[in-house]
Amino acid sequence: MKKLENKTAIITGAASGMGKAMAQLFAAEGANVIVADLKQNEIDEVVNAITKSGGKAHGVVCNVANETDIKNMIDTAIAKYNTLDVLVNNAGVMDDFFPVDQVSNELWNRVMSINVNGPFYACRLAVPIMLKQGSGSIINIASIGGLYGSRAGAVYTTSKHALVGLTKNIGFMYAQQGIRCNAIAPGGVNTNIGKGMNPNQFGYGRCTSGMASMPRMGEADEIAKTALFLACNDSSFVNGTVLTADGGWVAY
Ligand SMILES: NC(=O)c1ccc[n+]([C@@H]2O[C@H](COP(=O)([O-])OP(=O)(O)OC[C@H]3O[C@@H](n4cnc5c(N)ncnc54)[C@H](O)[C@@H]3O)[C@@H](O)[C@H]2O)c1
């Protein structure tokens, strides 16, 4: 029996990096996957690859910062597959390592709206559906930047700490009603997140001062396997917590 047979999983930011790896792995484990991201052509590539290898997937264009898009994403999942068993709030953006005195309102609002508002909108709509079903697993992709102060700039760090707080609150609130909510805190992972980055030199210098203790970079499929564990019943007693997946970096 596959681990997510007949389960419906929404994954945001699923056209690249960890989200893409999760979409492929969850589909291979029998899930109906909603592939949500910004660009139709990139979404189509992931959906086509999944269906070609015998999996089930459906694409939705969704800017997670837009509440209407999030509603459409959740409605589409229900209309297409009837249930919502797994929600992965994965879409996220970096902040170019800006220290607080140089963070513009625009940068602050952009990062917070994608990294925090998006997961909030999605959780607010997913929870009532999961309550009705009596089951559901929510996975928020945080970061070790959500646990410590020096892995990114001020707003990314704030956003991921906020996501960890949301995770713990949801996990405890609905713990007796069949819903689990956990976060993954990846360390450095080889994805496209750094593409087009234009780092603030001071902030980057401060944040990379601890790089020598990073054992290695991770790969997207290693995070996908961690997410699969949290999505399926293997983690039935794991709730309201943050799982670091960083090769041991923060153990230093
Ligand atoms: N790569 C790392 O080292 C690392 C470390 C810790 C945490 N993370 C987190 O992992 C998550 C996934 O990032 P990744 O590394 O796979 O990056 P990635 O850039 O490869 O993928 C992120 C995806 O999110 C999408 N996205 C961005 N803004 C969006 C929006 N507003 N609405 C919908 N989709 C949007 C992008 O189009 C992209 O497809 C992010 O939340 C990131 O903060 C990454």
The ligand as an SDF file (V2000), in Angstrom:
LIG
                    3D

 44 48  0  0  0  0  0  0  0  0999 V2000
   16.6440   26.3630   -0.4900 N   0  0  0  0  0  0  0  0  0  0  0  0
   16.9760   26.5700    0.7610 C   0  0  0  0  0  0  0  0  0  0  0  0
   18.1700   26.6000    1.1150 O   0  0  0  0  0  0  0  0  0  0  0  0
   15.9090   26.7810    1.8110 C   0  0  0  0  0  0  0  0  0  0  0  0
   16.2590   26.6820    3.1500 C   0  0  0  0  0  0  0  0  0  0  0  0
   15.2830   26.8210    4.1270 C   0  0  0  0  0  0  0  0  0  0  0  0
   13.9800   27.0370    3.7580 C   0  0  0  0  0  0  0  0  0  0  0  0
   13.6310   27.1350    2.4470 N   0  0  0  0  0  0  0  0  0  0  0  0
   12.2140   27.3330    2.1160 C   0  0  0  0  0  0  0  0  0  0  0  0
   11.7950   26.3070    1.2690 O   0  0  0  0  0  0  0  0  0  0  0  0
   10.6600   26.7380    0.5280 C   0  0  0  0  0  0  0  0  0  0  0  0
   10.8290   26.3130   -0.9170 C   0  0  0  0  0  0  0  0  0  0  0  0
   11.8990   27.0060   -1.4900 O   0  0  0  0  0  0  0  0  0  0  0  0
   12.9390   26.3870   -2.5430 P   0  0  0  0  0  0  0  0  0  0  0  0
   14.2620   26.4560   -1.9090 O   0  0  0  0  0  0  0  0  0  0  0  0
   12.4410   25.0960   -3.0440 O   0  0  0  0  0  0  0  0  0  0  0  0
   12.9210   27.5430   -3.6350 O   0  0  0  0  0  0  0  0  0  0  0  0
   12.5600   27.6150   -5.1830 P   0  0  0  0  0  0  0  0  0  0  0  0
   12.7480   29.0500   -5.5300 O   0  0  0  0  0  0  0  0  0  0  0  0
   13.3090   26.5860   -5.9550 O   0  0  0  0  0  0  0  0  0  0  0  0
   11.0150   27.2640   -5.2190 O   0  0  0  0  0  0  0  0  0  0  0  0
   10.0590   28.1230   -4.6730 C   0  0  0  0  0  0  0  0  0  0  0  0
    8.8080   28.1010   -5.5350 C   0  0  0  0  0  0  0  0  0  0  0  0
    7.8560   28.9930   -4.9190 O   0  0  0  0  0  0  0  0  0  0  0  0
    7.2390   29.7380   -5.9390 C   0  0  0  0  0  0  0  0  0  0  0  0
    6.7210   30.9960   -5.4190 N   0  0  0  0  0  0  0  0  0  0  0  0
    7.4050   32.1050   -5.0450 C   0  0  0  0  0  0  0  0  0  0  0  0
    6.5560   33.0740   -4.6910 N   0  0  0  0  0  0  0  0  0  0  0  0
    5.3100   32.5600   -4.8300 C   0  0  0  0  0  0  0  0  0  0  0  0
    4.0150   33.0760   -4.6280 C   0  0  0  0  0  0  0  0  0  0  0  0
    3.8280   34.3380   -4.2350 N   0  0  0  0  0  0  0  0  0  0  0  0
    2.9640   32.2700   -4.8540 N   0  0  0  0  0  0  0  0  0  0  0  0
    3.1450   30.9960   -5.2840 C   0  0  0  0  0  0  0  0  0  0  0  0
    4.3410   30.4620   -5.5110 N   0  0  0  0  0  0  0  0  0  0  0  0
    5.4130   31.2280   -5.2860 C   0  0  0  0  0  0  0  0  0  0  0  0
    8.3230   29.9660   -6.9900 C   0  0  0  0  0  0  0  0  0  0  0  0
    7.7580   30.2910   -8.2480 O   0  0  0  0  0  0  0  0  0  0  0  0
    9.0460   28.6360   -6.9670 C   0  0  0  0  0  0  0  0  0  0  0  0
    8.5030   27.7400   -7.9190 O   0  0  0  0  0  0  0  0  0  0  0  0
   10.5620   28.2470    0.7610 C   0  0  0  0  0  0  0  0  0  0  0  0
    9.5240   28.5120    1.6850 O   0  0  0  0  0  0  0  0  0  0  0  0
   11.9100   28.5900    1.3620 C   0  0  0  0  0  0  0  0  0  0  0  0
   11.8450   29.7190    2.1960 O   0  0  0  0  0  0  0  0  0  0  0  0
   14.5760   27.0220    1.4560 C   0  0  0  0  0  0  0  0  0  0  0  0
  1  2  1  0
  2  3  2  0
  2  4  1  0
  4  5  1  0
  4 44  2  0
  5  6  2  0
  6  7  1  0
  7  8  2  0
  8  9  1  0
  8 44  1  0
  9 10  1  0
  9 42  1  0
 10 11  1  0
 11 12  1  0
 11 40  1  0
 12 13  1  0
 13 14  1  0
 14 15  2  0
 14 16  1  0
 14 17  1  0
 17 18  1  0
 18 19  2  0
 18 20  1  0
 18 21  1  0
 21 22  1  0
 22 23  1  0
 23 24  1  0
 23 38  1  0
 24 25  1  0
 25 26  1  0
 25 36  1  0
 26 27  1  0
 26 35  1  0
 27 28  2  0
 28 29  1  0
 29 30  1  0
 29 35  2  0
 30 31  1  0
 30 32  2  0
 32 33  1  0
 33 34  2  0
 34 35  1  0
 36 37  1  0
 36 38  1  0
 38 39  1  0
 40 41  1  0
 40 42  1  0
 42 43  1  0
M  CHG  2   8   1  16  -1
M  END
$$$$
